[in-house]
Amino acid sequence: MDFLKPRYTPMSRRRRIYEGKAKVLYEGPEPGTLIQHFKDDATAFNAKKHEVIEGKGVLNNRISEYVFQHLNEIGVPTHFIRRLNMREQLIREVEIIPLEVVVRNVAAGSLSTRLGIEEGTQLPRSIIEFYYKNDQLGDPMVSEEHVTAFGWATPQEIDDIMALAIRVNDFLSGVFLGVGIRLVDFKMETGRLWENDMMRIVVADEISPDSCRLWDIKTSDKLDKDRFAATSAACLRPIPKSPNASASWRKASVRRGQVRSW
């Protein structure tokens, strides 16, 4: 089966499998494949803030393509096969593990809130956290004990997921550092890819500014989804850096809820 030259079916004739806040999954051209369509929707505060930013889906598609393609090349398995057009990718169908895997390099977001660590503090080492994928519950943080007790993943699968997360973090940190960007943290998802009777854990979903915290390495200006949360879609400007402005931003974040669950 040649996945590199799939039959293309117009969107109007495809069967929709799933639609989320930022992407739509359609039935793929071959068994075991899906088409992942990137939307222009931007959300924050658990979708309480929602706008459409023209071209966002195109950028996320191209960025995610770059990341997944290079991960495949260095031996990190992903669901990505190829980009189909400006908004769509051909991917392998996987059984998504209901966990968001967050890798933190710098204190920010809920970690700073929970532990009282000043945002921007370099962590002694990269920290991996698990969050249960459930929008109604606000994607709560869970432990490895929760993961195994409720059967979301086995101990071996957790080891595989953590090994993948560290490799992805190493790759992303280097890529972004090369263009003057600090990888503060990122979220990734994984899935079980079944090939006959064999199963392996692969990186799934997307890796883009929607799933990363990215700061300018010199100014610490936010270059990711947190900018959208603090501004309107028509005026995406850096978050103010003055002490008073930063304090106002933190207070506003507490009032409205976290930009992201993590």
N, C-alpha and C positions, 0 to 999 in steps of 0.2 A: 504494500500500500504506500503510495507516494504522497506524504503529507505536504511536500514542498510545492505541489501543484494541485491544490484542492479545487473542486468544482465550486464556483461562487454562486450563491443564491441571493437574489434581491431581498432586502430586509422585510418587505411587505409579504413575502411568501415563506418566511421562516417561522418555525414554531418557537415561541418565547418560553424559556425554561425558568428564568428567575429575573427579577428586577430589584436592584438595590438603590441606595441613595446616589451612587455615582456611576454605576455600570448596569448593563443589561446582558444576560447570557441567552444566546440562541442555540438551537440545535445545530450541530456542525455538519459539514458535507460528507463526513465519513463516520462510521461507528467509532465511538470512543473519543470523539472530538466535540468541541463547543466553539462558538464564536463569541468573543468578549467585546462588547461595544462600550466605549467610554463616552459618558454624557458630559454636558457642560454645567451640570448642577453642582453648586457648592453649598455645603451645610456646615453648621457649627452648633455647639451647645445641644448635642443629641438631636439635631435637625430642627431645633426651635428657630434657628436662623437659616434661611434658605434663599439663595439667589441663583441666577443663571449668568455665568461669565463666559462670553463667547470665546471659543477656542480653547477653553480649559481642557476639554476631553482630548483634543488633538495633542496638546502638550503632554498630558499624562500618559497617553498611549505611546508617544515617541520616547519619553523618558523611561517608562516601564519596559519598553522593548529593548532599549539600550542596556538597562540593568540586567534583565533576564537573559538576554543573548550572551552577555559576557559571563554571567554566572554559569550558564551551560558550558561555555568554552573552558572555564577553569575547573569543571567537574562538579559543580554544585547543581544537583538535579532540580529542574523546575517544570511547571506544566506548559511553558511557552514553546510553541512550534515556530510561528513566524507572524509578522505583521501582514495583514491583508490590505489595509488602506489607511488613510489618515486617522480613522477612529476605531479600527477593529483589529483584533488579533485572533489567530487560530490557536487554540490551546487544547491540551489533553484533558479529558474529563477525569476528575479525581473525586474521591470521597473526602469532603472537607472536614477536618478535625475542628470541633467547635471552640477553638481557642485563638485568642489574639496573643501573639508572642511579642513582647516588647523588650527591646535591648536598649539599655540606658548607658550613656557615656558621661553625661553631664546632668546635674540636678535640674529638673524643670517639671512643670505640670503637677500632676497629682503626687509625685515623689516629694517635691518641695513642700507641698501642702501637708502631706501625711507625716513627714519626719521633721519638718521645721528647718530644712536645709535651704540656705539661700540659693535662689535660682542662679545658675551659671557656675556653681561650684563643680570643679572637676571631681568625678568619683574615683575612689582608689582603684577600682577596676570596673570593667563592664558588668552590669547587672542584668539578669534575665528575669522577667516577670511574666506570669500567665493571667489572662483575663478571659472569663467565660463569655462567649459571643451570644449576647442576648440584649437587644436594644431596649426591651421593656424593663429590664432590670438595670440598665445603664452599664452593661458589660462589666460586672464586678470582678475585682481581683480575686484570684483563687490560688491555692497552694498545690504542690504536687500531690499531696494527700487527697485533695478534692478531685483532682484529675483522674487518679487511679481508682478511687473509691466509687466514683460515678461512671466509670467506664468510658471516659472521653478519650483516653489514650492509655497504653500500657507503659510500664516502667521503661522497657526497651525503646518504645516510640518516643518517650520523653527525652531519653538520652540522644536519640537521632535528631529530634527537633532542636535540642540545645546545641548540638554539634553544628547543624546547619546554620543556626542563628549566629553563632560566633564567626563562622566563615563569611556569612553575608555581611556582618558588621565590619570585619576586616577589609573586605572588598569595598564596601560603600565609603568607609572612613577614608581610604586612600584616594578613591575617585573624587570625592568632594574636596578633600584637602588640596588636591592638585589644582582646583579652580578657586581656592580661597574661601571655601565654605566649611564650617564646622558641623559635623554630624552629632547633634545633641542626643537624639534617640530616634528610634523608628519602630514601626509595628509591621509584623509580617504574619501571614497565615500559611498553613501547611495542609497537605492532603495526602491521602493514600492513593497511590497510582497502582492499579492492578494490571499486571501483564501475565495473562494465563493464570497459573496458580501462584505466581510470585507477586509480592507486594513490597513497595518501597515508599518512604516518606519523601515528598518533594515540596519545594516552595511554590505557593499558589497565589491567587488573587493578583495584586499589583504592588509595585514599590515605586512611589512617586512622591512629590511634595505633599500629597494628601495623607501619606502614611509616615512622613518623616518630620522631625523638627530640625530645621536647617538655619544656622545663623552665619552672618558674615563674620569671617574670622577676625577682621580688624575692628569693625564697629559694633558687632553683636546684633545688628539689625536682623529682624526675623524675615526669612525668605520663604515661608511655607504657609500652611493653612491658618496659622495663628494671626497672620496679617489680615486675612479675610474676616476673622472674628472681630478684629478691632476696628475695621473700616468697612465702608460700603464697596460694592463691586465696581462702582464708577470711579472710586478714588482709593486705589490700593497703594498706600504710602507706608513707609517704615513706622513702626510703633515708636512714639517719642521716647528719648533716652534720659530726659531730665528726671531727678529724683521725685519731684512732685507728680510728673506725668506717670512715672512708673508706679507710684503708690496708687494713683487714681485708677490705673489699669488693673492692678491687683484687686482693688476693692470692687471694681465693676465685674471682674471675673467671678468673684465670690458671690455677688448678687445674682448673676445670670447663670452660674454653673460653669463647670470646666469646659473649655473649648473642645477638648477631647476627653474621653473617659480615662485616659492614661496621662 
